[in-house]
């Protein structure tokens, strides 16, 4: 529709939104194709905010598929562009994504510092969704490095926010994190029950995180 009407910016937005949904549901090849098309359109139109957001989304997909060099390039470009534009929300989101890349490539202190900065920015912006996302990241990043209680605190805070704002995905992430913390603390029954809650939400949403939760349940179910 947007293409037929000559609304090129609308077409770019549709492609970007479609790519985001495909990323969420694990269709990464299609996500890259649509996000790349959106990026090209935004650039041709001079829409710098759209360009920055598309770069961030592309970087996230490349991160999820293990293409770390490409992810670093896209996320670095997104961060620099948002900073030049003074777009604090875009900057905070790019910093959060960069922290995930740093965590996966073994630079855990830089990841922790990045998440702390992203959390501060999201709170300053009043972005409750972003705050829940970062808190869940903080909990996940330390699952295997600290005592369960430290990770549990982050996920419990994320759960309160996600429930309040109605974010099902972040709610499921928080419940999954709480379940894993309980399992590691030796509370197998309670932990498995929480993981089952998360699994139901993930499956209803049709997202690939359902597989992770199911595999954890298989390993730990009493």
C-alpha angles and dihedrals in degrees: 000000000000092000093051092051092050091243097144095172090053089049090052091050092051091050092048093048091048091050090051092052091047090051091052093050094045100252091133099162092056091043092056092048095050095041091050090052090048091049092052091050094048090051093049090050095046091240098152097177090052090047092053093048092048091050089052093050092047090050090051093052091048089050091052091050093049097250093135100168092053090044091052091050095049095043093046091052091047093051094048092047095049090048091052090049093047089237101155095182092052090046093052092049092049091049090052091052091047089053090056090052091048091050093051092048093051101258094123099160091054088048092052091048091049093051091049090053093045091050092051091050095047091051092048089052092048090236103154094179091054090047092054091047093053094044090053089049090052091053094046095046092060099041091110101032109052142030116292092246093067093051092042092059092058094048093048090053090048091050092054092052096042092050091048095051096036098243104158096185095053089042090056092046090052094047091048090051092048090050093052091048090052091050091051090049090058097256095125099165096049092042094052091048091055092048089052089054091052092045092055092053093045092050092048088053093045094229127151092240086081089075092053092051092047092050091050090051091052091053098046108026108126 
